[in-house]
Amino acid sequence: MSLTNKTALVTGASSGIGRAVSNQLLDSGVKVLGLCRDTSKLPKGVEPIACDLTEPAEIDKVFASLSHLDILVNNAGLALLSRIADGNPADWETMWQLNVQALTICCQKSLALFPESGGQIINTSSMSGHRVPPTGGFYSPTKFAVRGISDALRYELRADGNPTRVATVSPGFVDTPLLDDYFKGREDQLAQTRSSMRLLQPEDVASSVLHILNTPLHVEITDIQMRSVDQKA
């Protein structure tokens, strides 16, 4: 579909994949609303929206202030190394609130703002939502949940006759601040990872988001799985 003059809301737009998506949307003529905690870090041209996505009341306030959307890109997320066997439940709760609950609320709220012809929702998932890596811990289940939520919403929309399309993008290791969080306390492993493989760049993932958006309206891409050719698993 033509993206010129469309309006997109991008969560986590101040860094990493969200920032790259915002820049590529701007280049495509899209009006970009960037939702994040620190709006001073948003790319030039993005309309800032300050919000703590772990607070449902703040999400409600944001969507109540909007009158129209064509695109929602749920990119905000957190990856903490927190094992199931002995991890901190507080870390589990934080990841669940941001990676799952906030994403789901944004999906639901966006539907009321899309045109009758339908909108496009793109949820950033992970390869960890398709297989559990040895250090996946509680992060991996949150990304399995993103996959399940996206599929469940797609089925509900088809049953309701709503033409809104739902997609996920599932990258492997991407060189973003999220990777630093995931390897916190394992900096030597992160340095080895960076030296042993060409990591995906945020722009690589953003290009896949733009590919989804530019498909004909009768085409619904459900998921793009992608990883560096150097990433073996």
Number of C-alpha atoms within 10 A of each C-alpha: 10 13 19 13 13 16 19 24 25 26 27 25 32 24 20 22 26 26 24 21 26 31 21 16 25 20 12 15 14 21 22 26 21 27 28 23 17 16 18 11 13 23 19 11 13 23 14 21 18 15 21 15 25 19 13 16 11 14 19 14 11 16 16 11 8 10 9 17 23 23 26 24 26 25 23 24 23 20 25 21 22 20 17 14 8 8 14 13 13 10 18 21 13 17 24 22 20 19 27 21 20 23 25 20 14 22 22 12 15 21 22 13 18 19 13 11 10 18 22 24 26 24 27 26 29 26 21 21 21 15 14 17 12 8 15 19 21 24 27 23 20 26 27 19 18 23 24 13 17 23 16 12 17 21 14 11 16 12 10 9 9 16 19 22 24 24 24 24 23 23 22 18 22 21 16 15 13 19 16 15 15 19 17 15 11 12 13 11 12 16 11 10 14 13 10 11 14 16 20 20 16 19 18 18 26 22 15 18 23 15 11 25 24 13 13 10 16 9 11 17 16 16 19 18 15 17 20 17 11 11 14 7 11
